[in-house]
Amino acid sequence: MATLSSPLRVCRGILKELRAIQGRSYKNSLAYSYVMDQFRKNKVTSEQYCRAQQEAHHDSRTYLCLLASTRSHQLLHNLYHAKGERDPEEVAGLVGLRLPKQPGGKGWEK
């Protein structure tokens, strides 16, 4: 995942992931309220360097990476595991192989 430098970009990215998970009603969720409260609480001010603010920004980038990675994993899982278990002949055919014939003229026994 690309490095996101701006807290506003990270916040928008997290909200985008929440919208992808929960649909149009994401603004009514507890997760949305919590994220917005945390970003408002750790907003950059004109005070001196604050280590807690930097840690919060790092944590938010990590959380965004987790949400995006989880969504990508779920898409890949649905793509490759939705069909269930395949026959041995089909699996062998995927990699360009054929199963050997059993003596007596019968193919692979199921």
Phi and psi in radians as a Rosetta constraint file:
Dihedral C 1 N 2 CA 2 C 2 CIRCULARHARMONIC -1.190 0.35
Dihedral N 2 CA 2 C 2 N 3 CIRCULARHARMONIC 2.615 0.35
Dihedral C 2 N 3 CA 3 C 3 CIRCULARHARMONIC -1.271 0.35
Dihedral N 3 CA 3 C 3 N 4 CIRCULARHARMONIC 2.209 0.35
Dihedral C 3 N 4 CA 4 C 4 CIRCULARHARMONIC -1.812 0.35
Dihedral N 4 CA 4 C 4 N 5 CIRCULARHARMONIC 2.112 0.35
Dihedral C 4 N 5 CA 5 C 5 CIRCULARHARMONIC -1.629 0.35
Dihedral N 5 CA 5 C 5 N 6 CIRCULARHARMONIC -0.532 0.35
Dihedral C 5 N 6 CA 6 C 6 CIRCULARHARMONIC -1.589 0.35
Dihedral N 6 CA 6 C 6 N 7 CIRCULARHARMONIC 2.304 0.35
Dihedral C 6 N 7 CA 7 C 7 CIRCULARHARMONIC -1.051 0.35
Dihedral N 7 CA 7 C 7 N 8 CIRCULARHARMONIC -0.548 0.35
Dihedral C 7 N 8 CA 8 C 8 CIRCULARHARMONIC -1.137 0.35
Dihedral N 8 CA 8 C 8 N 9 CIRCULARHARMONIC -0.714 0.35
Dihedral C 8 N 9 CA 9 C 9 CIRCULARHARMONIC -1.138 0.35
Dihedral N 9 CA 9 C 9 N 10 CIRCULARHARMONIC -0.668 0.35
Dihedral C 9 N 10 CA 10 C 10 CIRCULARHARMONIC -1.149 0.35
Dihedral N 10 CA 10 C 10 N 11 CIRCULARHARMONIC -0.767 0.35
Dihedral C 10 N 11 CA 11 C 11 CIRCULARHARMONIC -1.055 0.35
Dihedral N 11 CA 11 C 11 N 12 CIRCULARHARMONIC -0.798 0.35
Dihedral C 11 N 12 CA 12 C 12 CIRCULARHARMONIC -1.107 0.35
Dihedral N 12 CA 12 C 12 N 13 CIRCULARHARMONIC -0.660 0.35
Dihedral C 12 N 13 CA 13 C 13 CIRCULARHARMONIC -1.134 0.35
Dihedral N 13 CA 13 C 13 N 14 CIRCULARHARMONIC -0.740 0.35
Dihedral C 13 N 14 CA 14 C 14 CIRCULARHARMONIC -1.126 0.35
Dihedral N 14 CA 14 C 14 N 15 CIRCULARHARMONIC -0.755 0.35
Dihedral C 14 N 15 CA 15 C 15 CIRCULARHARMONIC -1.136 0.35
Dihedral N 15 CA 15 C 15 N 16 CIRCULARHARMONIC -0.600 0.35
Dihedral C 15 N 16 CA 16 C 16 CIRCULARHARMONIC -1.109 0.35
Dihedral N 16 CA 16 C 16 N 17 CIRCULARHARMONIC -0.744 0.35
Dihedral C 16 N 17 CA 17 C 17 CIRCULARHARMONIC -1.164 0.35
Dihedral N 17 CA 17 C 17 N 18 CIRCULARHARMONIC -0.688 0.35
Dihedral C 17 N 18 CA 18 C 18 CIRCULARHARMONIC -1.102 0.35
Dihedral N 18 CA 18 C 18 N 19 CIRCULARHARMONIC -0.702 0.35
Dihedral C 18 N 19 CA 19 C 19 CIRCULARHARMONIC -1.114 0.35
Dihedral N 19 CA 19 C 19 N 20 CIRCULARHARMONIC -0.672 0.35
Dihedral C 19 N 20 CA 20 C 20 CIRCULARHARMONIC -1.164 0.35
Dihedral N 20 CA 20 C 20 N 21 CIRCULARHARMONIC -0.594 0.35
Dihedral C 20 N 21 CA 21 C 21 CIRCULARHARMONIC -1.353 0.35
Dihedral N 21 CA 21 C 21 N 22 CIRCULARHARMONIC -0.812 0.35
Dihedral C 21 N 22 CA 22 C 22 CIRCULARHARMONIC -1.817 0.35
Dihedral N 22 CA 22 C 22 N 23 CIRCULARHARMONIC -0.161 0.35
Dihedral C 22 N 23 CA 23 C 23 CIRCULARHARMONIC 1.452 0.35
Dihedral N 23 CA 23 C 23 N 24 CIRCULARHARMONIC -2.720 0.35
Dihedral C 23 N 24 CA 24 C 24 CIRCULARHARMONIC -1.174 0.35
Dihedral N 24 CA 24 C 24 N 25 CIRCULARHARMONIC -0.403 0.35
Dihedral C 24 N 25 CA 25 C 25 CIRCULARHARMONIC -1.545 0.35
Dihedral N 25 CA 25 C 25 N 26 CIRCULARHARMONIC 0.358 0.35
Dihedral C 25 N 26 CA 26 C 26 CIRCULARHARMONIC -1.174 0.35
Dihedral N 26 CA 26 C 26 N 27 CIRCULARHARMONIC -0.446 0.35
Dihedral C 26 N 27 CA 27 C 27 CIRCULARHARMONIC -1.243 0.35
Dihedral N 27 CA 27 C 27 N 28 CIRCULARHARMONIC -0.289 0.35
Dihedral C 27 N 28 CA 28 C 28 CIRCULARHARMONIC -1.632 0.35
Dihedral N 28 CA 28 C 28 N 29 CIRCULARHARMONIC 0.010 0.35
Dihedral C 28 N 29 CA 29 C 29 CIRCULARHARMONIC -1.502 0.35
Dihedral N 29 CA 29 C 29 N 30 CIRCULARHARMONIC 2.793 0.35
Dihedral C 29 N 30 CA 30 C 30 CIRCULARHARMONIC -1.187 0.35
Dihedral N 30 CA 30 C 30 N 31 CIRCULARHARMONIC -0.589 0.35
Dihedral C 30 N 31 CA 31 C 31 CIRCULARHARMONIC -1.109 0.35
Dihedral N 31 CA 31 C 31 N 32 CIRCULARHARMONIC -0.732 0.35
Dihedral C 31 N 32 CA 32 C 32 CIRCULARHARMONIC -1.084 0.35
Dihedral N 32 CA 32 C 32 N 33 CIRCULARHARMONIC -0.812 0.35
Dihedral C 32 N 33 CA 33 C 33 CIRCULARHARMONIC -1.064 0.35
Dihedral N 33 CA 33 C 33 N 34 CIRCULARHARMONIC -0.742 0.35
Dihedral C 33 N 34 CA 34 C 34 CIRCULARHARMONIC -1.137 0.35
Dihedral N 34 CA 34 C 34 N 35 CIRCULARHARMONIC -0.795 0.35
Dihedral C 34 N 35 CA 35 C 35 CIRCULARHARMONIC -1.079 0.35
Dihedral N 35 CA 35 C 35 N 36 CIRCULARHARMONIC -0.810 0.35
Dihedral C 35 N 36 CA 36 C 36 CIRCULARHARMONIC -1.129 0.35
Dihedral N 36 CA 36 C 36 N 37 CIRCULARHARMONIC -0.704 0.35
Dihedral C 36 N 37 CA 37 C 37 CIRCULARHARMONIC -1.089 0.35
Dihedral N 37 CA 37 C 37 N 38 CIRCULARHARMONIC -0.730 0.35
Dihedral C 37 N 38 CA 38 C 38 CIRCULARHARMONIC -1.168 0.35
Dihedral N 38 CA 38 C 38 N 39 CIRCULARHARMONIC -0.711 0.35
Dihedral C 38 N 39 CA 39 C 39 CIRCULARHARMONIC -1.193 0.35
Dihedral N 39 CA 39 C 39 N 40 CIRCULARHARMONIC -0.632 0.35
Dihedral C 39 N 40 CA 40 C 40 CIRCULARHARMONIC -1.210 0.35
Dihedral N 40 CA 40 C 40 N 41 CIRCULARHARMONIC -0.665 0.35
Dihedral C 40 N 41 CA 41 C 41 CIRCULARHARMONIC -1.177 0.35
Dihedral N 41 CA 41 C 41 N 42 CIRCULARHARMONIC -0.601 0.35
Dihedral C 41 N 42 CA 42 C 42 CIRCULARHARMONIC -1.797 0.35
Dihedral N 42 CA 42 C 42 N 43 CIRCULARHARMONIC 0.448 0.35
Dihedral C 42 N 43 CA 43 C 43 CIRCULARHARMONIC -1.112 0.35
Dihedral N 43 CA 43 C 43 N 44 CIRCULARHARMONIC 2.513 0.35
Dihedral C 43 N 44 CA 44 C 44 CIRCULARHARMONIC -1.202 0.35
Dihedral N 44 CA 44 C 44 N 45 CIRCULARHARMONIC 2.316 0.35
Dihedral C 44 N 45 CA 45 C 45 CIRCULARHARMONIC -2.108 0.35
Dihedral N 45 CA 45 C 45 N 46 CIRCULARHARMONIC -3.105 0.35
Dihedral C 45 N 46 CA 46 C 46 CIRCULARHARMONIC -1.495 0.35
Dihedral N 46 CA 46 C 46 N 47 CIRCULARHARMONIC 0.155 0.35
Dihedral C 46 N 47 CA 47 C 47 CIRCULARHARMONIC -1.264 0.35
Dihedral N 47 CA 47 C 47 N 48 CIRCULARHARMONIC 3.097 0.35
Dihedral C 47 N 48 CA 48 C 48 CIRCULARHARMONIC -1.226 0.35
Dihedral N 48 CA 48 C 48 N 49 CIRCULARHARMONIC 3.039 0.35
Dihedral C 48 N 49 CA 49 C 49 CIRCULARHARMONIC -0.923 0.35
Dihedral N 49 CA 49 C 49 N 50 CIRCULARHARMONIC 2.277 0.35
Dihedral C 49 N 50 CA 50 C 50 CIRCULARHARMONIC -2.129 0.35
Dihedral N 50 CA 50 C 50 N 51 CIRCULARHARMONIC 2.029 0.35
Dihedral C 50 N 51 CA 51 C 51 CIRCULARHARMONIC -1.149 0.35
Dihedral N 51 CA 51 C 51 N 52 CIRCULARHARMONIC -0.637 0.35
Dihedral C 51 N 52 CA 52 C 52 CIRCULARHARMONIC -1.104 0.35
Dihedral N 52 CA 52 C 52 N 53 CIRCULARHARMONIC -0.634 0.35
Dihedral C 52 N 53 CA 53 C 53 CIRCULARHARMONIC -1.167 0.35
Dihedral N 53 CA 53 C 53 N 54 CIRCULARHARMONIC -0.688 0.35
Dihedral C 53 N 54 CA 54 C 54 CIRCULARHARMONIC -1.164 0.35
Dihedral N 54 CA 54 C 54 N 55 CIRCULARHARMONIC -0.671 0.35
Dihedral C 54 N 55 CA 55 C 55 CIRCULARHARMONIC -1.164 0.35
Dihedral N 55 CA 55 C 55 N 56 CIRCULARHARMONIC -0.686 0.35
Dihedral C 55 N 56 CA 56 C 56 CIRCULARHARMONIC -1.111 0.35
Dihedral N 56 CA 56 C 56 N 57 CIRCULARHARMONIC -0.687 0.35
Dihedral C 56 N 57 CA 57 C 57 CIRCULARHARMONIC -1.147 0.35
Dihedral N 57 CA 57 C 57 N 58 CIRCULARHARMONIC -0.730 0.35
Dihedral C 57 N 58 CA 58 C 58 CIRCULARHARMONIC -1.095 0.35
Dihedral N 58 CA 58 C 58 N 59 CIRCULARHARMONIC -0.770 0.35
Dihedral C 58 N 59 CA 59 C 59 CIRCULARHARMONIC -1.070 0.35
Dihedral N 59 CA 59 C 59 N 60 CIRCULARHARMONIC -0.686 0.35
Dihedral C 59 N 60 CA 60 C 60 CIRCULARHARMONIC -1.187 0.35
Dihedral N 60 CA 60 C 60 N 61 CIRCULARHARMONIC -0.677 0.35
Dihedral C 60 N 61 CA 61 C 61 CIRCULARHARMONIC -1.120 0.35
Dihedral N 61 CA 61 C 61 N 62 CIRCULARHARMONIC -0.687 0.35
Dihedral C 61 N 62 CA 62 C 62 CIRCULARHARMONIC -1.137 0.35
Dihedral N 62 CA 62 C 62 N 63 CIRCULARHARMONIC -0.709 0.35
Dihedral C 62 N 63 CA 63 C 63 CIRCULARHARMONIC -1.143 0.35
Dihedral N 63 CA 63 C 63 N 64 CIRCULARHARMONIC -0.697 0.35
Dihedral C 63 N 64 CA 64 C 64 CIRCULARHARMONIC -1.087 0.35
Dihedral N 64 CA 64 C 64 N 65 CIRCULARHARMONIC -0.739 0.35
Dihedral C 64 N 65 CA 65 C 65 CIRCULARHARMONIC -1.084 0.35
Dihedral N 65 CA 65 C 65 N 66 CIRCULARHARMONIC -0.717 0.35
Dihedral C 65 N 66 CA 66 C 66 CIRCULARHARMONIC -1.087 0.35
Dihedral N 66 CA 66 C 66 N 67 CIRCULARHARMONIC -0.810 0.35
Dihedral C 66 N 67 CA 67 C 67 CIRCULARHARMONIC -1.100 0.35
Dihedral N 67 CA 67 C 67 N 68 CIRCULARHARMONIC -0.783 0.35
Dihedral C 67 N 68 CA 68 C 68 CIRCULARHARMONIC -1.152 0.35
Dihedral N 68 CA 68 C 68 N 69 CIRCULARHARMONIC -0.723 0.35
Dihedral C 68 N 69 CA 69 C 69 CIRCULARHARMONIC -1.174 0.35
Dihedral N 69 CA 69 C 69 N 70 CIRCULARHARMONIC -0.670 0.35
Dihedral C 69 N 70 CA 70 C 70 CIRCULARHARMONIC -1.135 0.35
Dihedral N 70 CA 70 C 70 N 71 CIRCULARHARMONIC -0.734 0.35
Dihedral C 70 N 71 CA 71 C 71 CIRCULARHARMONIC -1.126 0.35
Dihedral N 71 CA 71 C 71 N 72 CIRCULARHARMONIC -0.749 0.35
Dihedral C 71 N 72 CA 72 C 72 CIRCULARHARMONIC -1.105 0.35
Dihedral N 72 CA 72 C 72 N 73 CIRCULARHARMONIC -0.723 0.35
Dihedral C 72 N 73 CA 73 C 73 CIRCULARHARMONIC -1.088 0.35
Dihedral N 73 CA 73 C 73 N 74 CIRCULARHARMONIC -0.744 0.35
Dihedral C 73 N 74 CA 74 C 74 CIRCULARHARMONIC -1.123 0.35
Dihedral N 74 CA 74 C 74 N 75 CIRCULARHARMONIC -0.699 0.35
Dihedral C 74 N 75 CA 75 C 75 CIRCULARHARMONIC -1.099 0.35
Dihedral N 75 CA 75 C 75 N 76 CIRCULARHARMONIC -0.780 0.35
Dihedral C 75 N 76 CA 76 C 76 CIRCULARHARMONIC -1.150 0.35
Dihedral N 76 CA 76 C 76 N 77 CIRCULARHARMONIC -0.691 0.35
Dihedral C 76 N 77 CA 77 C 77 CIRCULARHARMONIC -1.095 0.35
Dihedral N 77 CA 77 C 77 N 78 CIRCULARHARMONIC -0.783 0.35
Dihedral C 77 N 78 CA 78 C 78 CIRCULARHARMONIC -1.132 0.35
Dihedral N 78 CA 78 C 78 N 79 CIRCULARHARMONIC -0.616 0.35
Dihedral C 78 N 79 CA 79 C 79 CIRCULARHARMONIC -1.180 0.35
Dihedral N 79 CA 79 C 79 N 80 CIRCULARHARMONIC -0.758 0.35
Dihedral C 79 N 80 CA 80 C 80 CIRCULARHARMONIC -1.757 0.35
Dihedral N 80 CA 80 C 80 N 81 CIRCULARHARMONIC -0.234 0.35
Dihedral C 80 N 81 CA 81 C 81 CIRCULARHARMONIC -2.071 0.35
Dihedral N 81 CA 81 C 81 N 82 CIRCULARHARMONIC 0.092 0.35
Dihedral C 81 N 82 CA 82 C 82 CIRCULARHARMONIC -1.328 0.35
Dihedral N 82 CA 82 C 82 N 83 CIRCULARHARMONIC -0.386 0.35
Dihedral C 82 N 83 CA 83 C 83 CIRCULARHARMONIC -1.422 0.35
Dihedral N 83 CA 83 C 83 N 84 CIRCULARHARMONIC -0.252 0.35
Dihedral C 83 N 84 CA 84 C 84 CIRCULARHARMONIC 1.529 0.35
Dihedral N 84 CA 84 C 84 N 85 CIRCULARHARMONIC -2.851 0.35
Dihedral C 84 N 85 CA 85 C 85 CIRCULARHARMONIC -1.431 0.35
Dihedral N 85 CA 85 C 85 N 86 CIRCULARHARMONIC 2.451 0.35
Dihedral C 85 N 86 CA 86 C 86 CIRCULARHARMONIC -1.710 0.35
Dihedral N 86 CA 86 C 86 N 87 CIRCULARHARMONIC 2.792 0.35
Dihedral C 86 N 87 CA 87 C 87 CIRCULARHARMONIC -1.225 0.35
Dihedral N 87 CA 87 C 87 N 88 CIRCULARHARMONIC 2.651 0.35
Dihedral C 87 N 88 CA 88 C 88 CIRCULARHARMONIC -1.042 0.35
Dihedral N 88 CA 88 C 88 N 89 CIRCULARHARMONIC -0.606 0.35
Dihedral C 88 N 89 CA 89 C 89 CIRCULARHARMONIC -1.125 0.35
Dihedral N 89 CA 89 C 89 N 90 CIRCULARHARMONIC -0.725 0.35
Dihedral C 89 N 90 CA 90 C 90 CIRCULARHARMONIC -1.151 0.35
Dihedral N 90 CA 90 C 90 N 91 CIRCULARHARMONIC -0.730 0.35
Dihedral C 90 N 91 CA 91 C 91 CIRCULARHARMONIC -1.126 0.35
Dihedral N 91 CA 91 C 91 N 92 CIRCULARHARMONIC -0.745 0.35
Dihedral C 91 N 92 CA 92 C 92 CIRCULARHARMONIC -1.117 0.35
Dihedral N 92 CA 92 C 92 N 93 CIRCULARHARMONIC -0.671 0.35
Dihedral C 92 N 93 CA 93 C 93 CIRCULARHARMONIC -1.153 0.35
Dihedral N 93 CA 93 C 93 N 94 CIRCULARHARMONIC -0.516 0.35
Dihedral C 93 N 94 CA 94 C 94 CIRCULARHARMONIC -1.087 0.35
Dihedral N 94 CA 94 C 94 N 95 CIRCULARHARMONIC -0.584 0.35
Dihedral C 94 N 95 CA 95 C 95 CIRCULARHARMONIC -1.789 0.35
Dihedral N 95 CA 95 C 95 N 96 CIRCULARHARMONIC 0.150 0.35
Dihedral C 95 N 96 CA 96 C 96 CIRCULARHARMONIC 1.461 0.35
Dihedral N 96 CA 96 C 96 N 97 CIRCULARHARMONIC 0.454 0.35
Dihedral C 96 N 97 CA 97 C 97 CIRCULARHARMONIC -2.002 0.35
Dihedral N 97 CA 97 C 97 N 98 CIRCULARHARMONIC 2.866 0.35
Dihedral C 97 N 98 CA 98 C 98 CIRCULARHARMONIC -2.182 0.35
Dihedral N 98 CA 98 C 98 N 99 CIRCULARHARMONIC 2.516 0.35
Dihedral C 98 N 99 CA 99 C 99 CIRCULARHARMONIC -1.341 0.35
Dihedral N 99 CA 99 C 99 N 100 CIRCULARHARMONIC 2.539 0.35
Dihedral C 99 N 100 CA 100 C 100 CIRCULARHARMONIC -1.210 0.35
Dihedral N 100 CA 100 C 100 N 101 CIRCULARHARMONIC 2.630 0.35
Dihedral C 100 N 101 CA 101 C 101 CIRCULARHARMONIC -1.435 0.35
Dihedral N 101 CA 101 C 101 N 102 CIRCULARHARMONIC 2.479 0.35
Dihedral C 101 N 102 CA 102 C 102 CIRCULARHARMONIC -1.385 0.35
Dihedral N 102 CA 102 C 102 N 103 CIRCULARHARMONIC 2.621 0.35
Dihedral C 102 N 103 CA 103 C 103 CIRCULARHARMONIC -1.026 0.35
Dihedral N 103 CA 103 C 103 N 104 CIRCULARHARMONIC 2.418 0.35
Dihedral C 103 N 104 CA 104 C 104 CIRCULARHARMONIC 1.782 0.35
Dihedral N 104 CA 104 C 104 N 105 CIRCULARHARMONIC 0.019 0.35
Dihedral C 104 N 105 CA 105 C 105 CIRCULARHARMONIC 1.532 0.35
Dihedral N 105 CA 105 C 105 N 106 CIRCULARHARMONIC -0.001 0.35
Dihedral C 105 N 106 CA 106 C 106 CIRCULARHARMONIC -1.573 0.35
Dihedral N 106 CA 106 C 106 N 107 CIRCULARHARMONIC 2.621 0.35
Dihedral C 106 N 107 CA 107 C 107 CIRCULARHARMONIC -1.470 0.35
Dihedral N 107 CA 107 C 107 N 108 CIRCULARHARMONIC -2.790 0.35
Dihedral C 107 N 108 CA 108 C 108 CIRCULARHARMONIC -1.112 0.35
Dihedral N 108 CA 108 C 108 N 109 CIRCULARHARMONIC 2.234 0.35
Dihedral C 108 N 109 CA 109 C 109 CIRCULARHARMONIC -1.402 0.35
Dihedral N 109 CA 109 C 109 N 110 CIRCULARHARMONIC 2.362 0.35
